[in-house]
Structures are given as structure tokens and as C-alpha cells.
Amino acid sequence: MTPRWKMGFEIELMAPPGRSRLELAERVARRGGGAVRRFFHPQSEPSAVKGLATFENLTPGFEALDAGGQPLGRFVDDVTLQEGLTKSAAPRPGWYRVVADDARLLRLVMRHCDAEAPLAETMAKLAGLFGTAIEPHASGMVRVSDDRGVSVAIGAPLPGERERPCEIVTPPLEADHEAALESLLGEARGLGFAAPAEGATHIHFDAARLTSAAAIANLVNALGLHGAALKRLVKTNPRCTRLGHWPEGLSALVNAPHFAALPWEKAREGLASVGLKKFCDFNLLNIAAASPSKHTFEVRILPVYLEARPAIAAALLFEAILEWCVRPGLRAAPERLDAWIDELDLPDEIRAGWRAGAIAPDGSA
């Protein structure tokens, strides 16, 4: 039961009270004979400030390395995981976040500041880039402004048990997917990590074989037809946030005359023009943007898996869907999901499980 595509997994977990994602990173690194590297993890969260849709954040992330310095996994925060946290809890010493209204400013922090450094030192380094000094506050907050007094970024201790949310991010896996994933999840289970109320699993599939207009048309049409049924099949967490549909213009684009015959660069430009977003059921944004660091197709509808085997079964299902899409030429998926599963290249055991789940008690699919 081994996938053939290169892929990476992101599994959202919650540490029990009193533990943190750092402890999981340390345990994984120790097992691999290596060490932990702290880094700045960027993410966005909704803003309550009028006229500002989001705040950009940097929070503490931890990468477990093996004895040779190779990555075993990353362990980061996810702002969508909120339930069960004691928001009044005091910050852990040394844990802080940096907030700005422009992600480009935070990329300066990531490039020029040391994630292992104390908050004041990090903010002082940022202030130095603007020729100013930090503005500390009695609350522990530290502000940096430019030479005209305009706010650049704010650093503050990280309160509210924000050390507990933990998204495990694997490196891109090309072989032994199940063993690599189980080694991470096994350590998490051993520390008492559990599925968050809002949790999900995301799988990033390498997009190299999807750089074809016809393959994208097949993918958009098939998932447009069966997306809702697939969510029922895999048991998408109804409390998971940041899901949703593609923009309406996508279907019109891929079904326009001659789209499927376009050279890839022209097709990609079309994809980039229809308003794709990351936060949807099936993320095509990284393909449309030709992202050099994450050129992937992302499946975002999966529930949290605490063991590797069901995660691999889900990976095999979507890998088979992608294989179906990249066959030469255009094709239409059958109207029934179970009939489509019959067409997919799946191991018999995996096919039987997914096909049984695709058939409702009334015989519909």
C-alpha cells in the first residue's frame, strides 16, 4: 500500500494541557539522533480592525532534524485551532509572535532576524533595518516604527496556550510514506496529542504531472461533479474552517473552446486570472502561481488522522484520481461516485473500502 506520487502531509493536532509542539519536535528529533531548529512560521488570521482583512503573523515553529541534518518534520501553530484553549493562560517564557499588516515586512523578519533570539532582540534587529529603535511597553509588547513614526510591526508574548496547537508538516515524501508518517504520529500519540475540534488533514501532491491544460480540465470537471460526494465519503470535519468552492469562473475557463489544447503557460495564466484562493476544498493556487517552493495540488477536505494507515488510504484515493486526470485527452467522470471509483487504479482492498463508503443506504452514490 505505497503511493507513487511525491506528496507531503499536514495533520492538525492538539497537545494536551501542559505540553507543547516543541516537546513533540524534541521527541521526534531525539528518536532520529538529531536536534530541533526553531524558525518563524508565517500565517494569517482575520482582523477585527475596520478596513484590514487579515493580520500577518510569525509564531514559533520547530523543525526536527535527523543525525545528518535532514528534516523529519515541522511542528507549527494553526490559528484555526481554538476550541479547548485557555485564552487567559500566561505565555510560556520565550514564546512570542510578531504581527504586521503586510506579509512583506514579516519576510524581512524571517530573513534578517534569529528565531531563537528573545523578543526584544528580534524587534531591535528589525528596527535597525529602518534606522529606528524599539518601543517597549510595560505589557511586554514591543513596537517597531519607521523613521516617520509609521508602525511597521508589533511583537508580543504568545498567550492563551498557543503552544498547544500543532500542525505536523512532513517533508515531501517519495518513498516509505506510511512508515515516515507513522513515526511522527506514533510519537504524537505517545505524548497524548489528540484531534482538535476544528482539525483537518491536508495532502500536497507534487504538481509536475498536472502541468497540462487537459489534465486541469479533467480535474476541475471531475471534482466539480463529485466534490460534495467525496467530502461525505472521507467524512470531512463539519467544524473545519477555510474550506469552500472554487470561483465560478474556473469551470467556464476550463470548458471554453480550445482551453484543453493550450500550451501550459497560456493555460496557467488563465488559471491565475480567475481569482483562485488557498482556502478551499481543493487548492489549485500553487499551480496557478507556479510556486517554486510549493508547486503542489492540495487536498484540504480530509479529517484528522491519528494513525498513518487511513491517511495513506486517503492519499491513494486522490493519487488515483490524479492518475485518472493526467491520462492523455479529455474525459468525463461517471455520474455515480462508485462507478468512478471502479475506473480508478487502486489496490483491490483500498478500492473495496472506498467503493462501499460511496454507496448510501438507499443505493445512491
N, C-alpha and C positions, 0 to 999 in steps of 0.2 A: 504494500500500500504506500508507494513512494511517488510523490508528484514529480513531474518532469520539468516544469517551469521554475525559473528563479523567482522567488517570492519572499516577502517579509511579512511578519505578523505583528499586530499591535493589539494587546489584550489588556483591557482596563480592569484593574483590581483595586481593592481597598485593604490597607493594612489594619490589623486590629488596634484598638486604643493602646497607646504606649509604644507602638512600633512605627517604623517609617520605611520608605522606599530605599533609603540609604542602607538599612540593615539587610534588605534583600540583595542589593547590589554587592555588599560586602560578602555575603554568604556565597553568592554565585562566583565572585572573583576568587574567594578562598578555595572553593572546590576546584577551580581551574588553575590554581597555583599562581594567580596574578594579583592585580591591585585594582583599586577604584579611582577613576578620574572624575572630578566634579566639573560640570560645564553649565553654561547658561542655556536654558531651554526656552525658546520663544513660543508664545501662544497669544491668542486674542480672547477678550471677554467683552460682553455687552457693557456699554457705558450708560450711566444714569445722567450724564451731562447732556443738556439740550444741545443739539447740533453736532454731537460727536457719537458716531455709531458704536465704536469699539475703543477700548484701551488695549494697547500692546504691552505685553508683559514679558519679563525674563524671570524665571523661577529656577531653583536649584534642580539640576538633573545629574544623574550619576551613571557612568558607563563602567561596566565590569569588563576587565581585560584579562586574558589568559597569561600564562607564563611568558609567552612570546610577544605580548603586547597587542594581540589581536582581539577585536571586540567579541564579547559573548552576548551582550545585551545592554540596552539602555533602560533606565528606570526614571520616568518623568511624571510631572504633575499633569492633570487634566482638569480644567476649570469646570467642566460639565458635571463632575462628580461632587455632589454637595450633601446628599442626604446622610444623616448619621454623624456628621461632624459637629463638634462643639465649637461653635464660631467664636465663643468668648475665651477659648483657651489661649494661654500665653504662647508667644513664639518660642520655638526651640532656639537656643543660643546659636548664632551664626547663620540662621536661615533667614533669607530676605528676598524681596523681589524688587525689580526696577520697572517702573511704569512710564510710558510716554504715549503721545498721541500720534506718533509717526514711527513705523517699524524701521525706517532707515536709521533713526537715531539709535535704536537698540542694536542694530547691526554694528554700529560703531563700538558700542559697549562690548559686544561679543568679540570683536576683532582686536580691541586695544586693552581690554581690562581682564584681570585674572579672576576667574570664577571662584578660586579658593580664597581670595582676599576678603577681609572684613568689609562691611558695607561702606564705611567712611572712605576707605582706601579706594574702593571701586569707583565711588562717585567723585573722589578727588581726581582720579585719572581722567574721567570723562570731562570734568570741569576744565582740566588742563588743556583739552582739545579746543575749548572755546575761549581760553585765556582768562578764566574766572576762577573763583574759589567756591567751595561748597557752602551751603546754607543749612546748618544743622538745626533741628528743632528738639525741644525737650521730650517729645513723644518718641524720639528715636528716628523719626523721618529725616531724610537728607535731600535737599533740593539742589538741582544744578540749573542755573540760568545762563543765558549767553551774555555778551558784553553790552547788550541793550536792555537787559533785565527781563527778557522773554524766557519763560520756563522751557527747559529742554527735557528734563526727566526728573522723576522723584524715586528715591529708594526708601524702602520701609521694611521693618521686621515682618516676617510672614506669619500671621496669626491664624487662629481658627483650625488647628490640626491639619493645615495644608501639607504637612509632611506625610499624611496617611494615604491620600490618593496616589496610585501608582499604575501608570501605563507601561507595561513591558513592551519594548520595541526590539525585535530581533534584528540582527544584521540580515542582508539579503541571503537567503538560503538556496543553495544549488544542489545539495545532496543531504541525505540523512535528516530530512525536515522534521520527522516525528521525534527522533532522538534529541535533536537540538532543542525543540520546543518543550519536550517533556522535562529536560534537565532544568529549564527555567521554572516551569510550572510546579514541578516537584518541590523545588526549594521554596516557592511561594506558599504552597500548601503546608509545608513543614513549619512555616512561621505563622500560620493561621490567617493568611490573606484569603479574602472572600470576594464574591461577585458584588459590585456596587449596585444600588437600586437603579441607577441610570446607565449601567455599564454596557459595553459592546466589544466586539472583536472586529478589527479591520484587517483585510489582507491586501497587500500591494503586489500585484503581478507585474513582472517586467514587461514593458510595453513594446519592446523591439519588434515583435512579430505582429503587432497591431498597427504598424505604420502603413496602412493601406486603406484607401477610401472605401473599397468594397467591404473590408473587414469591419470598419467602423459602422458602415451602414447596416451590416448584418447584426452587429452587436446592439446598436441603438434600437433597431426594429424588434429584435427578439426580446430584449429586456423591457422594451416598451409594452410588448404584448404580455409577458409573463412576470414582470417585476412584482406585482402585488401577490401573485401566487407563490413566487419564490420567498417573499417575506413571510407568508404563512407557513411555508414548508420548513424554513430554517428556524422559525419561531423568533423572529425579530423582537427584541425587548420593546414593549409599547411605551416604556418610560425613557427610552433612549432619545436624546435630542440631536439636533444637527443632522437630521435626515430630510428627505424631500425629493421632489421630482426635478427632472431636467427642465430647462427653459423651453417654452413652446416652439421656439424657432428651430430647435435641434432636429426634430423629426422632419420638418419642412426642408431643412438643409440637406439631410442625407437622402431624402426621397426626391430631390429635384432632379430633372433630367440631366444626365451626364455626370452627376456627382461621383458615382462609383468608378468612373473612368478617369477621374482627375489624377494627375501626379500628386504624390503625397504632400509636398509642400503647399500646393494650392488647397488641397483638402484640409490640411491643418490650419491654414489661415482662415478658412471658412468656419472651422470649429471654434477658433479663437474669437470669432466675431459675434457669437450668439448669446453671450452672457453666461457661460458656464461658471459654476461655483463649486468650491470644495465640499461644502456641507450639503450633500445629497445622498441618495441611496447608492449610486454608482458614480464614482468621481472620475470624470474624463479631463479635468482641468490640467493635470500634469502632462497629459499627452498633447492637449491643445497648445500649451505654453512651451512645449519641447523642453521641459525642465531638465537641466543637466544633472542635478543632484537627486532627483526622484522622478525618473521617467517611467511612470507606472500607471496602471489601471487599478483603482482602489474599490474593493467591495466593502461597504460600510454597514450592511444590514444584519450582520451576524451577532448572535448573543455572546455573552461571556462564556468562555470555555476554561474550566479549571484543570482539565486534562488534555493531553495532546491529541489523542485518537479522534474525538469528534471534530476537533479543529481541522485535522488533516482530511477527514471525510468531507467537510465543507470545502476545503481547498480543492480537493479532487473534483467535486461537482462543478465549481466555477472554472477550474482549469479545463474540464471537458467542454464547457460552454464556450470558452475562448478558442479551443481547438476547432469546434464546430464553426465558429465565426471566421477563422482565418483560412478555411479551405477556399480554393480559388473560386471566384464568381459570387454572384448574389444568390441568396436562398431565403426561403420563408420558413419560420418555425411552425410546427403543427399547432393547431388551435388549443389542444389539450396539453397540459404540462407533462402528464405521464407519458404521452406519446413522444414528446420532445426528449424526455429523459431516455426513452428507448433508443433514440437516434444517437445519443452521446456515447463517446468512447470512455466507458467507465468499467472498472473491475466489477465482476458479477455481484459480489457481496455488497459493494457500495451502491450499485445501481438498484438492487432489490430494496435496500433501505430507503433510498430517496424516492423510488417509484411508489412504494407503499405509502409513504407520507404524503405524496402528491395527490392521492385519491381520497376525497372526502367520504364520510359515511353514506352520503346519498349517491355515491358513484361519480360525482362530478370531479373535475380536476382544473 
